[in-house]
Amino acid sequence: MTEHPNEIQAQSGKRNSLPIVDRGLLVKVLAPATVANLVCGFDVLGMCLHEPNDLMEIRLLDEKKIIIISADGYPLPLDPAQNTAGAPLVEMINELPGNIGFEVTIHKKIKPGSGIGSSAASAAGAVVGANYLLNDFFSKQDLVRFAMFGEKVASGVKHADNIAPCIYGGITLIRSIHPLDIIPIAAPELYVTIVHPQIEVRTSDARQILRKEVLLKDAIRQWGNIAGLVAGFIQNNLLLIGRSLEDVIIEPVRSILIPGFDEVKLKCKEAGALGGGISGSGPSIFMLSEDELTAIAVENVMKEIYNHIGLDYHTYVTTINQTGVTVINN
């Protein structure tokens, strides 16, 4: 990890010199949605999206505390330790010498429980915005490490498959979280179509129903799909990507929580999608397409299915966001 020139690492692991703050007292960021797992890569693969985004405002304070504000009245926990944006900042200021804190105002556009990284957007947006105010005192890997505390608040488990792509942008492989090892993966310019049925699937609940043990033959098949998917992205091999978007361990269990899932997946592939599946823990479903016309055709299929079911939904046609959290006021 490259150290900033103004950092001195103390034996305790905490920095003992104040960052040089020269970028103003307030920053606004767009914190994007993400797709975790990418079907076969449970907890190790993630992808950043251009839409939707949370809007967040982070203000620097001259006292060691965190203040959380919900701008649109959305019922967010205001106790920093119980808030997905607040918990990472608590960890961050514990590694900062002196009296530095943050006020975070959240305009929540990514609905919690949607499966497209709502908690990760809050956590990543908070730490990226705070780090901007600190003149990029911390590395991206540090920011992921802090932001995972927000995921722990949301699901009880620290994981980085939403956090890493939200901070790094693009597609990321999380080879390990102990120690943290994140590998950005080059990917083709693909379109992403998402349908969010208007039901909530809590990440913590979706984890509880998973099997604790898997058959060796299923594990081998899953490993092959993960390797094939990563190779397909790197080689720009769309056929390999399509046939690697298969999950024999997680999806068969979680899909029962999502009305219309099997029909959506089948008919979207018939409409030309490369493939796809559950986004994160659901209920959102994502599909990858080679071009915009196909992505729109896939969206129409999703709409037809949920109109027939009679379940409210939102759809998005977007692309892979190669930047991640974006500062919008320079």
N, C-alpha and C positions, 0 to 999 in steps of 0.2 A: 504494500500500500504506500503510495507516495504521500509524504508529509507536506503540509503547507509550511512555508518559510517561517511563519510566526508561531508555529507550534513547538512546544517543548513537552515531551512525553515524561510524565512523572512515573515513579516506580509503582504507584498505585494503579496506573493505567489511565488516570485522568489528566487532562492537560492543565498546566499550571500557569499559562499566560492568557490574558484576555484577547479575544479576536479583535482585529482592526475593523471597526464597523464604519463604513463610509457610503452606504447606499440608501440612506434615508430610514425613516421609522416605520413605514407601512409598505407592504407589498401585496399585490393580488396575484393569485395563481388559478389556472384551470387544472383541475385534478381529474384525469380521465378514467373511464370505465376500463375494465380488463376482463379477459377470458382466462380462467385458470384451468389447468389440467390438459387442455387441448385433447380431450377424449381419453387417450391412453396414458398420459403423463401425470398421474395423480400426485399432487404436491411438488412436482419437479419442473413442469412446463407452464408458461404463461405468455399471454399476448396482450399488448396495449392497443386500445381503440381510439379513433378520433372523436367518436361520440358514443354516449353522452358524457358530460363533464359536470363535476361540482365546481362552483366558484367559491374561493376562499380568500379571506383577507387576514393577513397576519401582521400584528403590530408589536414592535419591540417595547418592552417595559423595563424600567430601571429598578425593578424589585424581583426577587426570586419567586415568582408565582405564575400560574397558568389560569387564564380566564377563557371560558367557552361561551360563545353567543350563537344562538340559532336565529339567523336573519329573517327567515320566513315562517317562524313559529313551529317548525317541525319539532316533534318531541324528542330532542336529543338530550342525553344525560349531561348535566352541567358540572358534575363532579369530574375533574380532569382524570382521576384515576379510573373512572368508569366510562370514559369517552374515548372513542377510537382515534380521535385527533389529539386529545389531551394526554393520554398515557405515554405516547412516544415523546412528547415534549417534556414531560416530567423526567423521563430517562435522559433526554438531551441536556436539560439544565443541570442535572446532577453531575454531568461531566464538564460543565463550564464553571470556571472560577468567577467569583464576584457575584454581584446582584444583577442577573439578567433573567427576564421572563418574557412571556408572550401572551397577547390577547388574540384569540382566533374567532373570526366570524364566519359561519358556514352557511352558504346558500346551497341547500341539499337538493340536487337534481337526480342523483342516482339512488333509487329507492333501496333502503336496507332490506335484505332478504331476497333480492332480485337475482342473485347469482352472477352479477357482472361487476363485482368488486367494490361495493359501496363502502365497506369499512376500510379497504385498502386505499381508496381514493382519499378519504379523510385523513388517514394516517400519513400517506405519502405526501399529500398536498401540504400538510402541516409542517413536516420536517424539511421539505424542499424550500418552502417559503421562509421558514425560520432560518435555514442555512444561508439563504440569499441575504437576509438581513445581517447575518454574521460574516458576510464577505467570503462565503464558501469555506468556512472554517473546517467542516467535516467532509470526508470523502463520500462518494455514493454508497460504498459498502457500509460505512457508518450509518448513513441514513436508512438503509434497509434494516440494519440491526435495530435501530430505534423504532422504526415503523412497525416491525413485527410485534411489538408490545400492543399496538392497536388491534392486530388480529387476535392476540390472546384475549383481549377484552371481549371481542365479538364471538369467538368460537371456543375459547378455553385452550387453544393450541397456537403456538407461534409457528406460522408457516409463511413462505415468501413467494408463492406462485402467482399471487396478485400483486404483491408489493414490488417485487423486482422489476417486472415489466412496466409498472406505473412510474418507477423512478428512472430506470434505464431507457425505457422506450422499446419498441419492437417486440421481438420474441426472445425470451430468456430461458435458460436451463439453470435450475438450482441444483447443482451436483451434490451440495451438502449445506446444511445449516449449522452444523457443529463439526468443524469450523465453517463459517459462511464462505461459500464458493459459488459465484454467479458467473455464468458464461452467456454473453449476448450471442444470438444466432442470426445470421443473415437469412432473409426470407424473401420470396417473390412478392411482387406487388399484387396482393390478393384483395378481393372484396369480402366483407363480412356482413352477413345478414343475421339479425337477431330478433327473436320473438320473446317477449316477456309476458307470459300469461299472468293475469293479475291475481295471483295467489302468492303466499310467502312461504319459502322453505328456509328455515333457519339453518345456518351452517352447522351449529352445534348439534341440532337434531339429525341433519343429514349424515353427520359423522357417526352418530351413535348406532345407526342401523347397519353400518358396514360390517362385513365379516371380519373376524380377527385373524383367521387363517385362510390361506388359499392353496389350491392344489398346485403342485409343482408344474404340471403341464400347462395350467393357466398362466402361471408366472412366466414361464418360458415364452409363451405366445405374446404376453404383454411386453416383455423386454424386447422382443423382435419388432413389435409395432412402434415402441418408443424410438428405438434405434433407426427404424425405417423412416419415421416421421422427421427426425432431426436430419437424416441424410437427404430426405426429399426436399426440405427447406434449403439446405446448403447447396444442393445440386440444381435447384429450380426444376425439380422433377415432379410435375403435377400429378402424374399417374401414381407415383410412389407415395406422395402425400395422401391421395385419395384412399388407397388401399391400406394405408397405415393408420387411418382415423378409425380405429376399432378398439373397443374396450371390453374385455371379457371378465373383468373383476368388479369394477365400481358401477358402471352404467346399468347392468342388469338389476342391481339392487335399487339404485336411486331413481331409475326411470319410472318405477311404479308410483312415485309421488307426483308425477307430471302428467296431467290429462293430455291425451293426444300425442304423446311423445313418439311412439312407434310409427304412427301415420305421418307425422311431420318429417321424420328422418327418411322414411321410404320415399315419400312423394317429392321431397326437396331434391333428393339424388336423381329421381326420374326427371326433374326439371332442369338438371344440368349441374347441380352443386357437386363439388369434389367430395364432400363429406362433411361431417360435423357431429355434434352431440350435445350433451349437457354442458352449459357454461358454469364452471365452478360447481357449486352444490345444487344449482337449479333455483327456481324453475325455468330460467331462461334457457333457450336452445339456440345454438349458433351454427351457421353453415358457411363454409368457405367456397367462393366462386372465383373463376378465372377473370371474369369481366363484369362490368356494371349491369349490362342487360340481363345476364344470367342471375345476378344477385337480386335484381328487381323481380324477375320471374319467381325466384325462390320466396321472396317476400309475399308475393300474391298467393302462392300456395299456402303459406303460413296463415295468411288472413282468411282464406277460404275455410281452412280446417277449423280455426277457432270461432269463426262466424257460425259454422255448422254446429259446433259443440255448444255455442251460446255462452262462451267465457270471454270476459273482457281481456284485452291484451294491448301491448305497445310493440311496435316494430321499429327497427333501425337498420338502415343500409349504410355502411361505413367502410373504412379501410384501416389498415394497420398503421398505428401512430408510432413513428420512429423516434419521437422526441421524449415522450412521457410527460410528466407534470411540466407545465409551461408558465413562466412568469409573463404576465400580460401588461405590466406597467414598468417601463424602463426609465 
